[in-house]
Each structure stands twice: as C-alpha cells, then as structure tokens.
C-alpha cells in the first residue's frame, strides 16, 4: 500500500506541476509567435490560441486543477509520509512523540516538495520557454477543460459576479499589444544585449518618433528658402539652379508671404533653346500645395506622395510663410540626412567632432541633437538648436557667446547674419549631473 500511495503522490505532484506550467505558459507566451505556429496548422497551437482567447475560463480551469491536486496531496501525503518517517525515529523517542514528529515532518516535506517541484520548477520552465510549454500542455489541458466544463463555467460565473461587485470588469481575453513606450524600452534592452544592431535601433526609434512630428519639425525654414520672384526670367531660373543645385523653387510676388506657385527646372525643356533666356518664368509656374505647420508628418507623407512635384509650402497660424517641405525631408526624418550630387555642404545640417566637443548646425532639431551628442534639449517655443540658444541667452547672440545648461557648455562659433549657424557643444565631465 505504501508503494501505491507513493505512486499516487508522484502522479498528483506531476499533475500539479502540469497545471502550474500551463497557467504561466498561457499568460506569458508571445501571441505573435503562437499565431504564427497556428497558421502553420499545428493543432496544439490552435488549441492554445483558443485558451488565450477565453482567458477567464482557462485560468478558472487551471485553478480548479491546482486546487484538486493540492487537496488530494494534502489528504494523501500526510499518512504516507508519516508512515515512512515514523519507523526511522521510533527507536529514538517514544511512540507518541514519534507519531507527532513524523506528522510534522511529513507536512514540512510535503509542503517543500510541492512548492519546489509542483510550483517553482514548472513556473520557471514555462516562463523560460513559454511557446514550447504551451504547445505541450494545450492538448491535455483542453481535454481537462472539456471534461470539467460545467464546474469551470459555474465557478467562473460566480467569480465574475463577485469581481463586478467590486467595480471591475473581468478580462475575457489576454491583451498583449505593447505600447510605444514598451516597444522603445524593448528596443533599448535589445541593443544592450546585442540582439539588435545600433544602426537598426536608430532607424526604428526614428520611425516611432515620426508619428509624433509635424511639418514644423521637418521643414526648411523661411530664412533658408531659395525662391525666385515672379518677374524673373527663365535665364534667372537656370542660373539659380546652377548656383544651388536645386531643381524646384517657390515663386513669390511682393515677398515670401506672397508665394504664388512653384517652378521646376525640367519645365524649361518645353521652351525652345533660342527663347529660354528671356522667357517669363510665370509661364512655367505650377500650383503649389499649401499646408499648416501643425500637419502631422505621417499624413503629410501620403499627401506629398500624391501631390504633383512632392513639394509643399508650409504656413504658420497667421498665414505667413514658415518654410517649405519635400518628400525627401520626410524620408530624412526616418533615415537621416540624404546627400546627393546636387546637395551643397552648407545647405545640410551638420554634426562634426572637434577635439572633445561637437560642432552642431543651428538648424538641427532637438531629437537630432540628442542623437548626435546625448544632450536632451527641453521642450520650448523653438524648433531647432539655434532657437534654444537664443532663448537661453535672451537676445540675438554673436560669435563667441557662451553659456552653460545642466553642465553642458555652449559656444556660438558661427553666425549667418542674425541666425545661429554653428554651435560648439561640450559635454559635462563624467560623474557630473547631465553627463550623457
């Protein structure tokens, strides 16, 4: 009988471990990997998906199984274990004392064994290998759910009623869609563990940030616009193209707040070569897309892809010209600066190392500054590093203007009239607050 009792204890312990493993595997398995396995026709994966979709019932079934096993273990383990222990200590102490000690030891041994073998070990295995575990347990557990369906359904309904009395709506399925912040944290940890290349991580983080940006974050500002007056001639357009390397120019009337359209250098080919030099540029002007600077970049991407010329004029809240934006500008927000044979070195925001410092273009946006040197520029009424510098000094700076912010040292090294062109940024010494 002792052998039969021991065998029953082993079976009950294994069943308890099975239910614990099934519970943690169902909860922790990655839904995408499980869905992929189910799409391959694996029946166990299909069953596991069904268990996750009916999470409340599944967890009730798990608890029923664990409860039944625990009760059976409690009833059976004490007499079996005590019977084994009592003869070992009977010769040392009296019979009555031996019985009490053996019962106490039996309870302790059973509790530790159930906790380690029946709880901790299967939980650790399920958390470490959730997909494999859920695929191996789904079939048997689904059969258990079918057999005990009435008890599980009634128990779950009673539990749900009690939970609703507490003002909480029970979850019928497991929602595992990660938030953007969770994805970014996962991305950071993946880079730290070496599973994702840092370059790929930068591309992914820029993609996440793209959805939060507006046209104001990516435009070429008004002060950097290259435009042509409406009374210019085609010869002026050809000369402007040769000087700047640009192929499209906004065309304006009285000033840059009076943009009437856009002209493309390729349209010059429609004019006979002998007539091009003094041909009025107004004959080549196309309609220009006008957008507010608050327009989100993700929707602007679609708009520009469908627009003629993939070029838009950005206006501020007062209707004045804030700048221009192209499809290339949007792509660069994701992949970084794209230089081609037509780009001028002084037209592109730059990041250069000089000694232990960074020489940064004033046109860099806050996220680009952080990416370049680790400096987190606080939110404010500015869109670029130049705007941040002007706000900190409280006036139009001059070459040589310096200030500090959270241990970082700043020095204006180049001005373009009243615009901050280049700033030297020096990080704090290691250990100083604000150091990257």
N, C-alpha and C positions, 0 to 999 in steps of 0.2 A: 504493500500500500504506500510505503514511503516513496518508492520509485515512481509510482503513478502520480503521487502528489507533487514530486519534484518536476516531473514531466509537464504536469498541468501548470505549475508556476512558470516554467520556461516559456510555454506557449502563451500564457497570459502576458508575460513580460514582453514577448515579441510583438503581440498584438497591440499593447500599449505604445511601444516604440513605433509601430506602423502608423497608428493614428496621429501621433505627435509629428512624425515626419510628413505625413500627408497634409496636416494643417499648415505647417510652416512652408512647405513647398508650394501649396496653392496660393498662399498670400505673397510669397517673395519671388515667384517665377516671373521672368520678363514676358509681358504679354505679347510683344512683337515676335520674340523667338518662338513662343508657344503657337502663335498664329501661323508662323512660317512652317512649323512642323505639322500643324493640322492641314495646311494647304497641300502638303506632300502626301496626304492620305493616311497618316498614322492614326489608327483608331484611338490609341491611348491619348494622343494629343487632342483629338476631338472631344473625348470624354473629359479631359482636364479643362478644356475651354468651357464646357458646359458647367463644370463645377465652379469655375470662377464667375461665370455669368449669374449663377444662383448662389452667391457668396453666403448670404444669411443662412440658407438651408444647409449648405456644405459645412459651415462652422458649427451649426447645431448638431449635425451628424457626427462630426469629429468629437465634440464634447460628449455626446451620448456614448460613443465608442470608448473614449478615455474613462468616462465615469463607470461604465460597466466593468472594464478591465481593472480599474482601481478597487472597486468594491469586491470583485472576485479575488483579487490578490490579497486584500485585507482579510477576507474570511479564510482563505486557504493557507496563506503564508505563515500565520502565527502558529497553528498547531503543527504544521510540517516542520518548520524551522526549529520550534521548541523541542520537538521530539528528537531531532538530530543533536541539539546542543545539550539537552538535559543529561544524557549519559556521560558526557565529557566532563561535566562539573559535579556530577552526583557524588563521586568519591571524595571530593574536596570539602563540600559543605553538606549540610543536612538536606533531606529530601524536600522539605517545604521551602527552604531557602533556594535550593537548586531550581525548583519549579518557577519561582518568582524571577530569578536571574535569567533563566532560559527564555521566559516570555519577554522580558525587557530586551535581551539581546536579539531575540527573533524580530521584534518590532523595529529595532535600530537597523539590523542588517537588511530587512525588507525595505525600509524607508530609503536607506542609502542606495541600495541596488536599484530600486525603482526610479529614484531621482537621476542616477548616473546613466544606467542602461536604458531605462524606459523614457527618459525625458531629455537630458543634456546631450547624449550622443546622437540620437536621431535628429534633434533640433539642429545641432552643429552640421551634420551631414546635409540636411535639407537646405540650410542657408548657404552652405558652400557650393552645393550642386543642385540648385532648385529644379532645373529643367529635367535632369536625369531622374531625380527623385519623384517628381510629379508624374512623369511618364510611367514609372514603375509601379506607382501606387494607385493611379487613376482607375484602372480596371477593377481591382478588388474593392476599392472604396466605393465606386459607383454601384457595384453589386450590393454592398452593405447598405447604401442609401436606398436602393430599391426594396430590399427586404424590410427595413425599418421605416419605410416612408410614412406610414400613419403616425407613429410615435414622434418622428422628427418634425412632421408638419404641425402637429398639435403643439409640441414644445416650442417650436419657432413662433407660432401664432401667439402663444401666451407671452413669450419673451418680448415679441414686437409690441404687444399691447402695453406691457409694463414700461418699455422704453418710450413709447409715445406719451404715456402719462407724465414722463419726465421732460416732455417738450422736445424730444429728439426723434428724427425720422430715421429708422433703420436703413442701412445701405444694403440694397439687394444685389449689387454687383460691385466689383472692385475697380475703382477708377485709378488708373496708374499713369495718366498722361502727365508728364513732367512740365513744370512751368519754365519760363525762360530763365529765371534765376537759377533754378535747379540744373538746367542744361549747362549754364555757364559755369556753375560750380563743378559739375561733372567734367566739363572741358578742362578746367584748371587742374583737377586731380589727374586727368588722363595725361596732360602734359607733364605733370610732376612725376608720374610713374613711367613715362617714356612710351606709352602706348599710342600717342598722337604726336606727330611732328610739330614743333612750334610754329612753323610756317603755315601748316594747315590750320592750327588753332587760331592764328591771327585772322585767317580768311573766314573761319566760322564765326568768330566773335564779331567781325565787321558785318557779317551777314545778319546776325542778331540785332546789332545796333542800327542797321539800315532802316528797319521798320519804325524806329523812333525818331528818325531825322526828317527835316523838312527842306524845302528848296533853299531856305536861308542858310542851311549848313553846307550846301554844295555849290552854290552859285559863284560865278566870277564877279566880284564886286564892281560897282559902278566906276570906281576910281581906276580899275584895271581894264575896263572895257575898251576895245578897239572898235570904233564906229566911224561911219562916213556920213557927211552931210548930204542932204537931198539934192543940192545944187551941184554936186560933184559930177565929174565925167568918168567914163569907163577907164580912161588912162589913169585917173587917180586910184581907181579900184585895183588896177594891175600893179601899180606902184606900192599900194598898201599891202597887197598880197606878198610881193617880193620882200618887203621890209619885215613883215611879221610872221610869214609862213602860214597865216590863217587863210581859210577858204571862204568863210562866211563873215559878214559884217552887218550889224544893225544899221539901219539908215534913219537919220533923225532930221527934223526940221529946224526949229529955232534952238533947241537944246536937247540934252539926253532924256528929258522928261517928255519929249515930243517924238518918240520913236514911231515911224510910220510903216516899217517893214524890215525885211532882211534881204540882202543880196548875196548871191553865190557866184564865185569866180567862174564856175563852169558855164554859167549862162552867157558869158562873154563870147563863147564859141558860136553863138547864134548870130552874132553880128559880123558882117564881112570885115576882114582884117583891115581894109583900107579906111573903114569908117569908125573903128573902135576908139581911137584916141580921144575924139571929142564928142562921142555919143553920150547923151544924157543918161545918167545912171538910173533915173526914175523909171525908165522903160524896163529895167531888169528887176525891180523891187517885187518881192513876193510878200504875201500876208504873213505876219509873224504871230506865233502862238503867245498869248499873254496869260500868265499865271500869278497867283498871290504867293508871297514868300512863305506863307504858312502851309502850302500844299505838301502833303506827305510824299516822301520820295518813292514809296512803293507804288502808289497810284500814279505818280508822275512818270515812273518808268514806263508804264503801259501807255500813257498819253503820248510820250515822246516817240515811242516805237511806232505809233500810228500816225504821228504828225509828219507833215511834209518838211523835210530838212532836219528833223530831230533836233530842233533848236527852239528855245523859248525865251521870252522876255519876262523877267521877274519884277513885280511891282510891290511896293510896300503898302501899308494900310492907308496911306494918304493918296495912293495912285501914282506916286513918283517912281522913277526907275531905280530899283535896288541893284540890278545886275542882270546877267544873262546866264543861262544854263543849257548844257547839251547832254545828249545821251552818254557821251564819254565821261562827263563829270560824274554821272550817277554810277557808272561802272567803276570809276576810280574810287568811289566811296567804299567799294567792296574789295577790290583787288589792289588798291594803292595806285600811285601815280603811274600813268602810261605815257612813256616818252616815245615819240616817233621822229621821223626825219624832218618834220615841219615844226617841232617844238623849239622854242628858244630857251636857253638855260635860265634866263632871268624871268621867264613867264611862269615857271613852275615852282611852287612852294618847296623849299629845300631844307634838308637836315644834314648838317656836317659836323664832324668831330674836330675839335681844335684844342690840343693839349688835353686837359681833363674836363673840358667844357663841351657844350653843344651849341652850335650856331644854328639858330632856327629862323625860318622865314616868319615874318609877322603875319602872313596870311594863313598859317596853319590853324586848324580848328582844335579845340580842347582835346578831343579824343586822339588827334594826330600827335599833339604834344605829349600826351601821356604815353602813347605808343613809342615815341622817339626817345624819351628820356626818363619816363616814370613819374613825371610831375602831374598831379591831379589839379587842374585849374577849377576853381569853384564856379558854380552857376552864377550868372550875372547878366547885365544888359550889354552883352557883347557876343560876337560870334567867332572871334579869332584871338590869337596871342597878342596881336597889336592892340586890340580893344581892351584886353586885360591889362596890358602895360599902361595904357592911357588912363584907365580907371584907377589904377594903383597910384600913379604919380599925380593925378588930378589936373593935368594940363598937357598941352602938346609937348612931348619930350624932344630933346636934342641929342645928337650923338654924344655919348659919354654919360647920359643919365643912368643912374643906378638906384636899385632898391632891393630889399630882401622880402621874401614871403615864406614863412614856415621853414626857415633855414636855407631856402634856395636863394641864390644870388642872381640878379638880373642886370644886364647892361645893354643899353641900346647902342649897337655898333654901326648901324646904317639907317639913314632916313631918305625917303623919296618925297621931297617937298615936305608936306605935313603928315605923311604916312610913315609908320614904323616899318622899315623894310626887313631888318635883321636884328635879332636879339641873341646875346650870349647868355646862356643859362648854365649855372654851375650848381651841381647837387650838393646837399649838405654832407658833412663828413659822416662816416659810418657811426651809428650809435646816437646821432643827433635826431631829434624828432622831425619827421618829414622826409628822412632819407629813404630812397627807394629800396 
